[in-house]
Amino acid sequence: MVEEWVVLGPHEYLLEKTDLEELERKVYEMLKSEKRVSTSKIWRSIPCHLWELDVVLKRLKDKGLVTEE
């Protein structure tokens, strides 16, 4: 027997989006104060979607403001 799931819509938290400019500022401030921070620590500290954090880190990297190891 095959089970079927009924999708009712996205989770409510997926509907919320973070302002990327504000998120970029928060991430940059965190990196300035702590120097080295893992992506997972940033993600746990700042409420946002992982894809939003990825976009912001790429933007900061493209601006030459962060580096990766």
Phi, psi and omega in degrees: 000133180263128176273141175242141177256147176252122180268123183265343181144175181288157173300148183303322182293340178285341179281338180280137177233146180268142174294118186295328177295315179295317179297319178300317179297315181297315180296315180298317178297319178297317180292324178296319184280327184256349179068299180239122182220135176285153178302320182294324178293318177300312183299322179287332184275329184243120182291110178196170174279152180299323180294328178292318178297319178300315179298314182295317179296322176295318179299316179295321178294317179298329178278354181078020184266344177222158174230161180243153173240000000 
